[in-house]
C-alpha cells in the first residue's frame, strides 16, 4: 500500500514497524460541544483506513484521544455554572452517539488527557532535564522551539516564516515568542493538578505525545488528523516527542482536506456552521458518512443541501441492488450453472479494482466507483430473466456486503416486515391482478405508494421496499 506522507510530501510504500501489525494515533475532539461536519471527516476517513488494514488481515491498534481539559471546556463550564468534568463527560457521550450514527468503530483505546497527567508530567520533566524546556516563575513550562533543529519539517515552513507570526500573549513569560506551552500554571477557579512546577494543567500538544508514547510506544506507524492540525499541533507533537524520546515519532503522517459549506469556509460568523447532529436529524447519519468517503481524503469537499441529497440518492441505488439480490436469493434454487463461473470472475474483477484503489493512498473515491460498478454488473447479470442460482446470489451478496463494509456503508437498518394492514392490501392487489381487475390493482398500488411502500412485480412474485 502507498500512503501520501505529509512529512515527505510524497507517496511512500507503507512498511509497518512490526509485520502484520499497525499502530495508529488519531487526534480526537476537544469535548466542549457537539462535533461538526468538519470533525466528521477525519473520524470517518481514518475509520476506513483502520477497516481496510483489518480487511487485509492486519492487527490494528487504533488510539483516538479525547481532550477533556482545555480553555474551551473551562469556558463552557463557567458559562453553565458547572464543573469541567460535567461538560467533558456529557460531550464524550454525545460524541459516542454521533460516532455510532456514522458507523465509526470505537477505538482500541480512547484515552483521556486527565487520565494521563502522570505520563504528561514525566515527559515535561524529561524535556526540562534535556534542556529542551524551561519553567517560569508563574508555573508555566515552555518548549524551546529554536533548540529543535528540525522544527518546521512537517509544515515545510522555515523557522523565520513561522517566527514572523509568533506573539507573546499577556501573562506569558517566554524566552522566545515561538516557544509553546507544555504546562500551564493554575489560574484562580480553574481545575489543576500538582506538579514539580506548582499546580497547573497540561498544554494541548503534550497530551497527544504522552498518550501516543504510553499506548503505542515511542515510534508509531501512522499519525493522522485534519489538515488544520499540521501546524501548530502536529508540528509541536513531533518536536517534543522526538526531542524527548530521541527517535522518530511517526513514520507516516496522514491529513485529510477541509470541508466547505456552499463553497465557503465553514464559520460561525458566516452562519454556515453545522453540527453532525443537525444534519443527521434532517437527513440521517449515513449520507454524511457517504459524503466523507466518496471523495479522496486529501481533496477539499463541499457540503450543501443539494450534495447531501445526492448522497442519499446514491445510497438508495446501492440499497436497491442489495435488496434485489436478497430477494433473488430467497426465490432462487440451488445448483450453480456452468456459465455462472464467468459471472463470478466478472464480479471478482471489481474487488480487484477496489483493492487497487485502496492501496493507492486510500483512494476511497475510486473504491466507491468500484462498488457502483459491481452493483451495475450484479443488476445486469443477476435478475429475474437470468434466474441465477442460490450459490451465485450468495457469492454476489457476500462480495457486495464485504466491500461496502470496508467503506462503512449500507449499515442503516431497513424495514423487513410490514404491518398487517399493508400486507392485506398487497394480498388484495395480487388477487385483483389475478382477476385482471387492473383498475383496482392500480388503485391499491397508488395507495401503497402514498404510504411510501413501493411495489415491483417480478416473475418470482411481488417485491416491496420502503421509500425514504
Order of alpha helices (4+ residues) and beta strands (2+ residues): beta-beta-beta-alpha-beta-alpha-alpha-alpha-beta-beta-alpha-beta-beta-alpha-beta-alpha-beta-beta-beta-alpha-alpha-beta-alpha-alpha-alpha-alpha-alpha-alpha-beta-beta
